[in-house]
Amino acid sequence: MLRVKQFIFNAFGESTFVVADEATGDAIVVDPGMADDDERRRFDDFITENKLKLTGVVNTHMHVDHCMGANYVRDRYGVPVRAHSADAFLGEAVAEQAARFGMQGKVSAVTIDAPLKAGDEILLGDERLEVIHVPGHSPGGIALYSPTGKFVIAGDSLFAGSIGRTDLPGGDYDTLRNSIREGLLGLPDDTLVLPGHGEPTTIGRERMNNMFLR
């Protein structure tokens, strides 16, 4: 059985998730956004106290608020960073992204060690997360779906009553709407959506009520 821990990190109120298999303690961190020593300490304490074995970083996309802690986790725990290769250019430009928000010198480029693509599976013990490509917010945006846990970590593609912004480099409004319809709205209605910011929702609720998807 998979357990999900959510942290809210950095000035953007970004959601970082630790997904762990309860039976084995194998875990990944999704979108590590730790921005300072206190946030890094909170993350490390959780890993230690729960005796988790981190096997990797997975980024749903490579915008600065979602990956500013990726190098820290990679270096401290000796694990690879995984993301879709179409977002590699964003990882390389993390410092430039940070500078736009007045964060000069606080983050450095993030390299993808192991590319992910649609249809890949991330194994945690006997559990699995399915990789769904959801471009539009960024070219390499992905979501991670757990069929047994009935949840999807959606990054910044789908929110409660909204969708991700598309005015950043590589964004495209029509592409995002189409990829959500094709990649996410086909999931069961009771699938819990865990977005990169804000409150959770469900696939059924967004299918019925999200005005951006009509």
QUIDAKA-V711878 format. One record per run of one state. SS is the DSSP state (alpha for helix, beta for strand, coil for the rest). FROM is the first residue (numbers start at 1). TO is the last residue. If there is no record, write none. Layout:
SS,FROM,TO  SS,FROM,TO
This chain:
coil,1,1  beta,2,9  coil,10,13  beta,14,21  coil,22,25  beta,26,30  coil,31,36  alpha,37,49  coil,50,52  beta,53,58  coil,59,63  alpha,64,67  coil,68,69  alpha,70,77  coil,78,79  beta,80,84  alpha,85,92  coil,93,93  alpha,94,100  coil,101,113  beta,114,116  coil,117,120  beta,121,124  coil,125,126  beta,127,133  coil,134,141  beta,142,146  coil,147,150  beta,151,155  coil,156,157  beta,158,159  coil,160,161  beta,162,163  coil,164,172  alpha,173,183  coil,184,191  beta,192,195  coil,196,200  beta,201,202  alpha,203,209  coil,210,210  alpha,211,213  coil,214,214
